[in-house]
Amino acid sequence: MYGILILADATLAVLALIAAPLAGIRTARRWLYVLAALVTARLAVAGLLLGGSVLLAESRLVVQLPLAVLPVAWALIRPGRTASHVAAGGVLLSVWWLLAPFGPQDTVLVVAGSVVALAAVAAASVGVGRWRTSGSRASGLPWLAAFAVLIPAVTLAGAERANAAAEGHRHSGQLSVDQLTGPRQGTPGVRLTLTAAHGQVRLASGRVVDGLTLNGSSPGPEIRAARGQLVEVTLVNTDVTEGVTLHWHGVDVPNAEDGVPGVTQDAVAPGQRHVYRFVPGREGTFWYHTHRDGAVNVQRGLFGALVIGPAGGTTVFTHAWPGDIAAFGRSDGPERRAATGEQLVRLINSSEDPQVVRVGGAPFRVTALDGNAIPGATPLAAGTALPLAAGGRYDITFTVPDGPVTLALDGSPDVALAFSPGGTADPVAPGDGERFDPIAYGSGPAPAGGGYQRTFDLRLDDGFGFSQGRFSYVTSLINGRLYPAVPTLEVTRGDRVKVRIANRGMIDHPFHLHGHRVRVLSRDGDPVTGSPWWTDTLNIGSGQTYELEFRADNPGIWMDHCHNFRHGANGMILHLAYVGVTTPYSSDHAPE
């Protein structure tokens, strides 16, 4: 429904772009009626969007449509040349602010600037009208049209300046990121070295990918540790020119161990090394990946699994290799595996897009989501679809019957894994079941509540902006800004924080907060009724609004970003910063 409304509004806006100049040039009443009809229709669409969430419609109702409605109404009540010009200008401004979204921090400036622009249109209309009575040849030029072009030009200049002003954290403070390390003393319970290098990755089909490896393979070695063990990983960069880091996705490590170049460390250059030390405090399925040029280098192979807890289980990555090659890890075709009794499978989505895995052949349970156990997990029917956010994980369990249990990747029929007693059974189509929804799955009491010390609203938009040094239409705006100009969320240690986040664009955004897990309170106004829904990577679909909460209990400067790495590289990044924490590191571009 949301997509239909957005397309309807976009169509009405395009028609308004055509009708507004005609209304301004011809100053005929019938064109004002056309504008009035288009504006009224857009107002009705905004009303329907308001039914989904206030955040989905607020900019339309507060700024965009009043800029069109009021001038058009004035022109209908008091018709005239100048009124028609102002009405046309108001409609054009309304459409412009649809195409160039802005955040709440810019609302006053946008409204004030728009009012000044309309006043200038009125003054120019009167002045040019009087000038033209003089009969001067220059007065016959399209001055009003040229003036109208200046409005978006001035807006773009302001946007470029705003986006060039990075939200810095290098002011004076009591605590530096590089002081927020893991234990420096003590003998590690798990110690290993990961060496990043260029290398060929051979897939099960025989296809070879020009990739990047860790210890000569990709995915990299699976790291296993127990909760409370000290983990020490030494990262060595052999020849990855752009540099490498390791981020421990979903593990609430100390800030200095988080692996974000330009924020928590410098990227590890060829010939250099970096040591990470941390103590995982929660059992579950996690993973690690580079955070330098992740849009390319995770896809090429710089990632691996991190499992905290007892031994056992099968880890399966849903991955998209360069060339849009879908695979379970390196298996880009059917795979068979011997198994009996109860099986635990850990699903990890290491690709940048949402993936759907279907399980057929036996009922199963989802026992954990993003490394968080789900109390009261109940059996799901065979064929149920499991939607995996980019970076998201599920732990599932099932009992192998006489026939095969098949995991299949939606949209890639050849990518399937069959578990069977003899290990020789072929994968079987899992069927087309319902879609798994965590909102009502499982059972258990919610954690103790209380008041919130901080509340934030985030609006994710499509629109024009300056990204990576060029002006383009992007799907990566947060509150009307792109990194590094997105305002930082500032908290104090101990704060209970509530966040509303609305996706006003047309594609999914899997949002990931480093250093913290969050609890989902509601989706589109519907409260979570099953087990408490804890996550670190939440897929926010087009038109969806989520309410989240978390405890600010891990000091530092943390990334909060879309885990579609292309969106992050284009600017869909902001920071959660604790008051008084600074960083000595700097980066010339988004740390993706």
N, C-alpha and C positions, 0 to 999 in steps of 0.2 A: 504493500500500500504506500509506504514512504517513497519508494522509487517512482511510483506513478505520480505522486503529488509533486515531487521535485521536477520530473520531466514536464509536467503540466505547467509548473511555474516558470521553468526555463523557456518553454514555448511562448507563454504569454509575455515574458520579458523580451524575447526576440521580436515579437509583433509590436511591442511598445517601442522598441528601438527604431522600427520602421515608421510607425505612426507619429512619433513625437516630432521629428523634423518636419513632416508634412503639416502637422498642426501649427508649428512655429512659423513656417514659411507662408502657408496659405491663409492662416488666421481665420479659417472658416469654422463655423459652429459645429458642422457635422464631424469634423476631425476631433473636436473636443469631446463629442459624444463617444467617438471611438476610443479615445484615451480613457474616458470615464469608465467605459465597459471593461477595458483591459485591466485597469487599476482595481475595479470592483471584483473582478474574477481573481486577481492575485490576492486580494484581501480575504476572499473566501478560502483560497488554498491555505493561506497563513492560519486561518481559524482552524482548519482541519489539522494542520501540523501542531497547533497548540494542544490539541487533544492527546497527542503522543507525549509531549514534554514541553515545558516552558522554554527550555534551552534550545529546542529545535526551531522555535518560531520567534524568539524575542527580538532578534535584530531586524526581522522583517516588520514586526508590529511596532517597535519602538522608533526605528529610524527610516528604514527603506520606504515603507508604504506611506507614512505621514509626509515624506518629502514629495510624493506624487499626489496623494489625496488632497491635501490642503491647497496647493496651487491650482489643481484642476477644478476643484470646487469653487475657488475664487474666480477662475476664468469663466465658469458657467454662470455664476451669479452676476459678475461684473465683466461682461465680455469686452474685449478690446485687443488691440495689437500687443501692447505690453503684457497684458494678462496671458495671452496665448503664448508669448515667448517664455514667460516665467513658468507656465504650466508645462511646456515642452522641456524646459531645463530641469524642472522637478522630476519628471518622469525619467529623463536620462540619468540624473543623479541616483534615482532609486535603483535603476538597473545596474549602474556602475558599482554601487555598494553591494549588490548581489554578486557581482563578478570579482570584487576585491573585498573579501570579508574583513572585518575588523573585530577586535576584542573589546571587552568592557572597559579596559584601561584607555581606549581611544574614543569612546562614545562621545564624550563632551567635545573633544576636538573635531570629530567628524560632523556632529550636529552644528557646531558653531561655524565650521568652515563651509558647510553646505548652505547655511542661512546667508553667510556673507556672499557665497557664489551666486545665489538666487537674487540677492539684492543688487549685485553687480550686473546680472543679466537684465534686471529691470532698469537700472541706470543706463546701461548700454543701449537698451531698446529705445528709451526716451531720447538719449543723445543722438543715436544714429538716425532716428526718425526725424529729428529736427535738422540734422545735417543734410539729410537727403532732400529736404525742401529747398536747399540752396542750389541744387542741380549739379553739384560737383561730381566729376567722373569718379574720383576716389571714393566718394560716399556710396557709390553703387556696388562696391565690392562686398563679399559675404563676411562682413565683420562679426556678426553674431555667431556664425558657424565657427570662425576661427577662435572666437572667445570660448565657445563650448569645448573645443579641443584642449584648451588650456586647463580645464577642470581636472580631467584624468592625469594630465601631464604634471600638474602640481601635486596631485595625490601620489603619483609614482615617485616623484622626487622625495616626498616625505617618507614614503615606505622604504625607499633605499637607505635614507639616513637612519631610520629607526632600526633597520635590519643590520646596518653596519655597526651599530652601538651594541657590542656584546655585553651580556649580563655577566660582569666579572665577579670573582670571589677573591680578589687579591688585595682587598682592603685590610686594614689592621684587624687582627683578631687574636684570641687567646690560644687557639689550637690549630695546628696545621695538619692537612691530610696525611703528610708523610710521617706524622707521629702516631697515627691510628693504625698500627700494625698488628699482625698476629703475634703469638708468643715468640720472642727472640731466643729464649732459653728452652732447654728440654730436648730429649731425644725423640725424633718423630716415630710414630707408630707406622706410618706409611711414608716412604721416601722414594722418589723416582725423578728421572730427567726426561723431559720431552724436547726433542730436537726437531725444529721446523725447517723444512727444505723443499725445494722444487722436486717433483718426481711424478712419474706416471702412475695413475691409478687404474688397475685393470678390473673391469666389472665382470660379473658372472657370465655374461653373454660373450665375452671376449673383446668387447669394445674397450678402448683405452682413452682415458681422460688425461689431458695435460693439467695436472693438478698440483696441490701442495700437500705434503705429508707430515705426520708427526711420528718420529721413530720409524720412518720408512713406510708407513701405512696410513690409510684413511678409510673409515674413521680411525682416530688415534687410539692408543691403548685404553681399555676400560680401567678406570681407577676405582678400586674398592677399599672402603675404610669403615670402621665402626664409629658410631656416634661417640663423641668425646675424645677420639684419637687425634693426636697432632699430625697433620698432613703437611708434608714439605715437597713442593714441586719446583724443580729448576727448569726454566724455559731457556733453551739455546736457539738462537737464530743462525742458521747456516748461510742462507743466501736469499731470503725473502726481502727484496729491496725496500719495500714500503714499510717494513717493520712489523712486529708481531707483539701481541699481548695475549693473556689468558683471562677470560672472565668466567667465573664459576656460577653458572646460570641457576638461580633459585636458592643458592646457599648464602645465608646472611653472614658473609665474611666481614672482618674489619675493613674499613674503607680503603686503606692503603693496599689491600690485597685484591681489590675488585677488578683490576685489569682494564681500566678505561684510559686510553692515552689522552694526554692534555688535561686530565682531571685528577687521576689518582697515581699516575706514573708517566714516564716517557716511554714511547714505544721502543721495543728492543730491536736495535739495528743489527744488520748482518755482522757476525763476529762477536756479538755481545750476549749476555745472559742476565736473567732476573730470577730471584728466588721468591716464591710465594709460600707463606706459612699461615695456616688457619686450623681451627678446631671446629668441625661441623657439629651443630647443636641439635640437629633433627635428622631422623632416618628418612630415607626416601630416594626417589629417582631424580637425578639432576644431570647436568651435562656441562661441558666446558667448550669454549670457542674463542677465537680471536676477536678483538674489538677494534682492530685497525683495518680499515677498508673491508668491513664485514660484508658489504654488498657483493663483493667479488670473492673474497678469500675464505669465507665460510663455505660458500658453494663449491669452491675448488678443493676443500678438504680439511681445513684447519678446525677440527672439532672432534669431540669424543664424549663418552659416557662417564659420569661420576655417580657411583651408587654407594649410598651410606646405609649400612645395616647388614643383616646376615647374608651369607653367601647363598647363591641360587638364583634362578630366574633367567630368562632369555631377553636380551636387550635388542630392540628393533628400531632402527632409525627410519623415518620416512624422509627421504632426501631427494632433492632435484639437482642433479649434476649439470655442469655446463652443457649447453645444447638441449636443455629441457629433457634430460634423461631421468625419468622417475625410477626410484629404486627403494628397496628395503636395505639400507646400508649400501653394499656393493652389488646386491642381487637385483638385477634389472629384468628378471624373468622368473618363472616358477621355481620354487625351492621346496625341498622336502626335508623333514626332520623327524627322527625317531623320538617318541615320547609316550609315557604311560602315566596314569594316575593324575593327580592335580598338578597343573602347570601355572607358573607365574610368568607373564610377559610384560616387559617394560617398554612402552611405546614412547618414542621421543620424536618430535617433529623438528628436524634441523633445517628444513627449507623455509623460505621467506613467505610462502603463501599458506593459508589454511589447507589442511589435508583431512580426508575422511577415510577411516579404516573400518571395514565391516568384518564382523566375526561370524562365521557360519559353521554349522556342524554340531554345535552344543550350546546350551545356555552358559552364560558367563557373568561374572560380577566385576564391577569397577571398584577396586579396593583403595585406590589412591588417585588423587588429582594433583599434579604439579608437586609431588613429593609430600602431600598432605593426606594422611589416612582418612578414609570415609567410614565412620561408624555406621552400622546398620545397613551395609551394602546388600542389596537384594538381587536375585538372579534376573538377568536381562535375556530376552528371547534371542535365539540365533538369528542372524541377519541384521541385528541392531547396528546402526551407523554411529561411529565414534568421531565427532568433529574435533580435530586437533588444531589449536591455535599455533601459529608460528612460534616455536620455542616451547610449546606446551607438552605435557607428559600425562600419560595414564598408566597405572598399574592395573592389569586385568588378570583374573584367575578363572580357570575352567578345568573340568575333568575330561580327559581324552576318552571317548567311547571306542567302539570297535572300528568305526569309520574315521575319516580325517576331520580335524578341526582346521578351518581355513581362515587366515587373515588375508584380506584383499584390499588393495588400494583403489578407491573410487577413481574413475577416469583413466586408469591404467590397468586394463584387465590382465595383462601378462605379469604384473607385479603381485605375487601371491606367495604365501608361505603355508604349507600344509604340515600339521602335526599328526602323526599316526603311530600306532604301536610298532609297526615294522619299519617305518621311515621310508616306505616306497610308494605310498598312496599319492596320487596326483591331487593338486588343489581342486576343490569343488566350488562352484559359484555360491557365495554365501546367502544369496537371496536379498530381497529388498525390504528391510524392516524399518521400524521407526527410528527417529534420530534421538540419541541420548541427550538428556537435558539435566545438568547438575542441580537446577533450581529446586527440584522436588525429590531428589534422590537421596537415599540414606535417612538416618535419623540421629537425633542427639541434641542436647541443650545448647543454646547459643552461649557464648562467653558473657561474663558480666559486662553490663553496659556502663552508662555514665555520660556526662556531658562532653562536648567536643571543644577543645581549645582553639582549633583551627578548622576552617571549612574553605574549600576551593571548588570552583567550577571550571571545567575545561571543555572547550568547544573545538571539535575537529572539523575542518572545512576543506573544501576544494576551492581554488581560486587563483588569481594572479598574484605573483610575488617574486621577489628576488631570491633565487636559489642558486647556490654554487657560482655566484658572480654573474648570473644572467637572469633576465626577466622572462618568466614563462608561466604557464598555467600548471599548477602543482596540486597534488592531493595530500599535502603535508602541513597545512596550517594548524597551529594551536593558538586559539584566542587571537586570530588574525595575524600572527607573527610566525616567522621561521627562525630556527636556531641560527645565530646565538642571541637573537633579540626576544625570544620568548621569555616573559617574566618568570623569575625563579619562585618556587614555592618555599617559603621560609618557615621553619618550625624550631621549636625548642625541645630539648630532650625531655621525654616524659609526656609530651602532648598527645592527646587523642585526636586524630585527624579524620575528617570526613571529606570525601571527594565525590562530586557529581561529574560525570564525563559523558558527553553526548557526541555521537558521530553524525554530523550534518552533511557528510559527503556521500559518495555513491559506492565506495568500496570499503572492505573490511580493514580495520586497524588493530593488530594484536599488541596491546600496550603492556609494557614490562617495566616494573619498578625494581631497581637494583637495591639490594641490602635489606629488603623488607618483604614480608608476605602481607597480602591484603585480604580482607574478608568482604565478600559481595553481600550487600544488604538487600538490594532489589534490582530488578531489570524492568525497564519501562513501567515503573510503578508497582510491579508485582513483587512482593517480598519473597525471600528465600524461605521455603517451608521444609526442606529436607535437612540433611546434615549441614552444619555450618560450612559454607563454601569458601575455603581458603585457596588462594591462587597467587601466582607471581606473574602470569602472562595471560591476560584476559582479552579474548577476541571480541571487539566491539563492532558489530555489524552495522551496515548502513541504516540510519534512522533509529538506532538503539541508544538508550540512555541507562547508565548504570550508576548506582550509589554504592560507594565503597568506604571502608574504614580501615585504619591501621594505627598502630602505636609507634610513635617516633622514639625508638629505643636503640638506635644504632647510629651514633654521631658520624657526620661526614658530609660530603657533597656527592650526591647520588644522581645517576642518570635515570630518567623516566622517559621512555621513548617507544615509538612504534618498532616492533621487532620484524617488520618487513624492512630489511636493511636499506632498500632503495628509498623508502619513505624517510627513514632516519637520515640517510645521506642528503636528501633534499631539504631537510630542516625540521622533521617532526621529532624534536628532542627538546626537553626542558630539564631543569635540575631541581631536585629537592635538596635544600641546603639547611643545615643546622646553624642557628645564630652563633656567631663567634668562630666558625670554622673557615679556614682559608686554604688555598692550594698554591704551591709554588710552581705548578706546571702550566703550560700554555700550549694551545694548538691553533694552527692557522685555518682549520676547517672542522666540520662536524666529526666527532670522534667515533664515527661508524666505520 
